[in-house]
C-alpha cells in the first residue's frame, strides 16, 4: 500500500468547494460537512505539500466565527443536509472542538513562510483564544471548560460517564441521545457558559482540551511575536503560564493529569488515553513521563495493543475493542488523532523508539483495513466511517523532522530574515 499516495488522493477526493469556500470533509459519505479539529488536521497534513490548500481550508473554517470569537465545531456548508446532526444554529453547530488552529497555522508557516497569511488570520485567532481563556473560564480558575462531550472530540468516551450518569455498557444510540438532549438544554439557556457551569448537565475541564489550548497558545505567541503584536504575545504567554499552573494544581494526581467535573473540580478517574495528551504539550517532568510511558502506555494490560494505543484502558469496565455495529466508538478503539498527539509527545521527550512503534502500528491499521474512522486495537479491523481522512496524519509522523521540540522558531526566524 502506498500510504503517501493514497492519503493525498483521499484529501483531494474529500475536498469540496461551496460558494467559493474550499474545505475537506472527514469522510464524504458519513460526514459531509467541515469539522473544526478535522480541518486543522487536514491543514497540518497539507502543510507538507500543498500550502495553498492548507490555507484555503483554514480560511473557510474561520469564515463562520461567532461574534464572541467562538469557532463552531461543524459548518453545514450545504443547507438542508442536516441528517441527525441536530446541534445546529443557522448553518453551524453551537459547540466548539479542541482548538488546534493556531498550531495548524504555524505548521503552514513553518513549511512555507507567508507573513501576509499570518496577518490575515491573526485577529480571528486571537479572538478565538481570548474567547476560550475568558468566556470558557467563568470562575477565573485558569482552566478551560467544555459543555458537551462532543467538544472534546471524543464524543462517547467513558471519561464522561460519571457526569453523564451513563452505565459502562451504554449503547451508541443511548449515548447520542444524551448528548443531543444536552444541546437542547444548552440551547434553551442560550449557551450562557457561566449559567451552564452552575446549572447545566455537563461542566468538564478536560485534560486533552487544556493541553491542546496550551500548545496552541504557544503557537499563537510565536505568530504574535513575528507580527510584533506585543499585547497578543503577552496574553498568550501569560495564559500558558496560568493554565499550566492550574492543571498542575487542580488536575495532577498520583502521577497523572485527570479531567475534572463540576464547580468543585471532582476528578474523572476512568482511565483513558487523556493522561498521555499532556506529553504533547510537555506538561510532565522527564521522570513523570518515563513512569507514565513505561507503566501505562507500553503496558499490554492497559493501553498497548497489537494495533496501537487503546483510547480506553483494557482494565476499564467500559472497555470494548469493537465499535458499535457500523458506528465509531471512543470506548476502546484506536484513533489516528490520539496516535498523532502521542507520537509527537513521545518525540518531545526523546522516546524515539516508542514513537516509531506508534507510527508503525498506525501504518499496520491502514494496511489491514484502509482509511477507516477507528480500528479494533486487538485485530486492526476497521470501524465506523470509510474514506476517513485521519489516517493521512501518518504523513506528519516523520522522524526526520523531529528535534525534541514541536516548534522550530529559530529556523523560521532565520528564514523570515532572508525573505
Ligand atoms: C466523530 C469524532 C469527532 C470528529 C467527527 C468528524 O464525531 O468523534 O472527533 O471530529 O467525527 O470526523
Boltz pocket constraint, residues with backbone or C-beta under 6 A from the ligand:
constraints:
  - pocket:
      binder: B
      contacts: [[A, 26], [A, 27], [A, 31], [A, 35], [A, 37], [A, 38], [A, 153], [A, 154], [A, 155], [A, 328]]
      max_distance: 6.0
